[in-house]
Amino acid sequence: MRARELAKCCDFTLIRPGVTARDLAVHCATAARLHVASVVVPPAMVGAAAGLLGGGDVKVGTVVGYPFGTDETTAKTAMACAAVAAGARELDVVMNVAALRSGRPDVARRDLVAVVEAARAATSARVMVRAVVEAPLLGARLLARACGVVGQSGADFAMTATGLSGPARPQDVEGMRDALPVEVGVIAAGGVDDIEGAIVMLDAGARRIATNAAPVMLDTLMGVAA
């Protein structure tokens, strides 16, 4: 696989405690150099990231309802609208998996639909919503149900997990790809930190890889010394 092809499959993540302005500047400069698909930054840093990346080909993304997805729907819609107003064009929205696992998929669906609709109404620009389903917490039946919720919500992607419940697994990606409408993409997130792992996920059906290891993978492909 060519570096440019893999770059456009990579969401370069910066979601961790204690991120500084300097961390953000380096992250965005690296993202611009590598021409990744997007950066995913803390909500309070969306505006700064948009300023650093303005005019380029790297989208700015952030998280909504992270990490558990159990915020009130009104809070999640407000987070989404604030992120869009600050310049985010991709939103990783954590599904209310607790409701799904409690036998209330209708609650999870209404919550996700509300966030999707609020984000789209907040701007005339294209906003991509990526629903995080926490696949490692779900068996095959519940994972298929989660994908059904995503498909009904109008979201653009389903993401395997936040990374906190376990690493991305190819069998989850395959199951999600089979259960989702064809127009909804799959993002593998969590533990994908080398080229071989990325290729496994893409071969399993992922369209994007969310990773903090994009520079290592892409510089390796380009033959850049560490």
C-alpha positions in Angstrom: 0.0 0.0 0.0 1.3 3.5 -0.8 1.8 6.0 1.9 -0.7 8.5 0.4 -3.4 5.9 0.1 -2.9 4.8 3.8 -2.8 8.5 4.9 -6.3 9.2 3.6 -7.5 6.2 5.6 -6.0 7.6 8.9 -7.7 9.7 11.5 -4.8 11.0 13.6 -6.0 11.1 17.2 -4.9 13.3 20.1 -7.4 12.3 22.7 -5.6 11.9 26.0 -5.2 13.8 29.3 -3.0 16.8 29.6 -2.7 17.8 25.9 -0.9 21.2 25.6 -1.0 23.9 23.0 2.4 22.8 21.9 1.2 19.2 21.6 -1.6 20.4 19.4 0.6 22.5 17.2 3.0 19.6 16.6 0.1 17.2 16.0 -1.5 19.5 13.4 1.8 20.2 11.6 2.5 16.5 11.4 -1.1 15.8 10.1 -0.6 18.5 7.4 2.8 17.1 6.4 1.4 13.6 6.1 -2.0 14.6 4.5 -4.0 12.3 6.8 -7.8 12.3 6.5 -8.4 14.0 9.8 -7.2 14.9 13.2 -9.3 14.1 16.3 -8.6 16.6 19.1 -10.1 17.5 22.4 -13.3 19.6 22.1 -11.7 22.7 23.7 -9.0 22.6 21.0 -11.2 22.4 17.9 -11.0 26.1 17.2 -7.2 26.2 17.5 -6.8 23.1 15.3 -9.1 24.6 12.7 -6.9 27.7 12.6 -3.8 25.6 12.3 -5.2 23.5 9.5 -7.3 26.0 7.7 -7.0 25.8 3.9 -5.5 22.4 3.9 -6.9 18.9 3.1 -7.0 17.6 6.7 -10.4 17.7 8.4 -10.8 18.6 12.1 -12.7 16.2 14.2 -13.5 15.8 17.9 -15.4 13.7 20.4 -19.0 14.0 21.6 -20.2 12.2 24.7 -16.7 10.7 25.3 -16.0 8.3 26.8 -19.2 6.6 27.9 -21.9 8.1 25.8 -24.3 8.4 28.7 -24.5 12.2 28.8 -28.0 13.6 28.5 -29.0 14.0 24.9 -29.4 17.7 25.3 -25.8 17.9 26.5 -24.6 15.8 23.6 -26.4 18.0 21.0 -25.0 21.1 22.6 -21.5 19.6 22.5 -21.9 18.7 18.8 -23.2 22.2 17.9 -20.4 23.9 19.8 -17.8 21.7 18.1 -19.3 22.4 14.6 -19.3 26.2 15.4 -15.7 26.0 16.3 -14.7 24.3 13.0 -15.2 20.6 13.5 -16.3 18.7 10.4 -16.1 15.2 11.8 -17.7 14.2 15.1 -17.0 10.9 17.0 -20.3 10.5 18.9 -20.2 7.8 21.5 -23.5 5.8 21.4 -25.5 5.3 24.6 -24.3 1.7 24.7 -25.6 1.3 28.3 -29.1 1.8 26.9 -28.5 -0.7 24.2 -27.1 -3.3 26.6 -30.1 -2.7 28.9 -32.5 -3.7 26.2 -33.5 -0.1 25.1 -32.1 0.3 21.6 -34.9 2.9 21.0 -33.2 5.2 23.6 -29.8 4.8 21.9 -31.4 5.5 18.5 -33.2 8.7 19.6 -30.1 10.0 21.3 -27.9 9.4 18.2 -30.6 10.8 15.8 -30.8 14.0 17.8 -27.0 14.5 17.7 -26.8 13.8 14.0 -29.7 16.2 13.2 -28.3 18.9 15.5 -24.8 18.7 13.9 -26.2 18.9 10.4 -28.4 21.8 11.2 -25.6 23.8 12.8 -23.9 24.6 9.5 -24.3 24.5 5.8 -20.9 22.7 5.5 -20.7 19.0 5.3 -20.4 17.4 8.7 -19.5 13.7 9.1 -20.9 11.9 12.1 -19.2 8.7 13.3 -21.0 6.7 15.9 -18.9 4.8 18.4 -20.5 1.4 19.3 -18.0 -0.1 21.7 -17.9 -3.5 19.9 -15.7 -5.2 22.5 -18.6 -4.9 25.0 -21.1 -6.4 22.6 -21.6 -9.9 21.3 -22.5 -10.6 17.7 -26.3 -10.1 18.3 -25.9 -6.8 20.1 -23.3 -5.6 17.7 -25.7 -6.2 14.8 -28.4 -4.3 16.7 -26.0 -1.4 17.3 -25.2 -1.2 13.6 -29.0 -1.2 13.0 -29.2 1.9 15.3 -26.4 3.6 13.4 -28.0 2.8 10.0 -31.3 4.3 11.2 -29.6 7.4 12.6 -28.2 8.9 9.5 -24.6 8.7 10.7 -21.9 8.4 8.1 -19.6 5.9 9.9 -19.7 3.3 12.7 -16.6 3.2 14.8 -15.6 0.0 16.6 -14.7 1.6 20.0 -13.3 4.5 22.0 -10.3 2.3 22.6 -11.0 2.1 26.3 -13.1 -1.1 26.1 -10.5 -3.0 24.1 -8.6 -3.0 20.8 -10.1 -3.1 17.4 -10.6 -6.7 16.2 -11.0 -7.8 12.5 -14.0 -10.0 13.3 -15.8 -6.9 14.7 -15.0 -4.9 11.6 -16.3 -7.8 9.4 -19.5 -8.1 11.4 -20.1 -4.4 11.3 -19.5 -4.2 7.6 -22.0 -7.0 7.0 -24.6 -5.4 9.3 -24.4 -1.8 8.1 -25.9 -0.2 5.1 -23.4 0.0 2.2 -23.2 3.8 2.4 -22.2 3.7 6.1 -18.4 3.2 6.5 -16.6 1.4 9.3 -13.7 2.9 11.3 -11.4 0.6 13.3 -10.2 2.3 16.5 -8.0 1.1 19.3 -4.7 -0.7 19.2 -4.0 -0.2 15.5 -0.4 1.0 15.6 1.5 -0.6 12.8 1.1 -1.1 9.0 0.3 -4.7 9.2 -2.5 -4.1 11.7 -3.9 -1.3 9.6 -3.9 -3.5 6.5 -5.7 -6.3 8.4 -8.5 -3.8 9.4 -8.8 -2.4 5.9 -9.0 -5.9 4.4 -11.7 -6.7 7.0 -13.8 -3.9 5.6 -12.7 -0.7 7.5 -12.7 2.5 5.5 -10.8 4.5 8.1 -8.3 3.7 10.9 -8.3 5.9 14.0 -4.8 5.9 15.5 -2.2 7.9 17.3 0.5 6.0 15.4 -0.1 7.5 11.9 3.3 9.1 11.7 5.1 5.9 12.5 3.2 4.0 9.9 3.4 6.6 7.2 7.0 7.5 7.7 7.9 3.9 7.6 6.1 3.5 4.2 7.9 6.6 2.9 11.2 5.5 4.2 11.7 8.4 6.5 14.1 7.7 9.4 12.7 7.9 12.9 
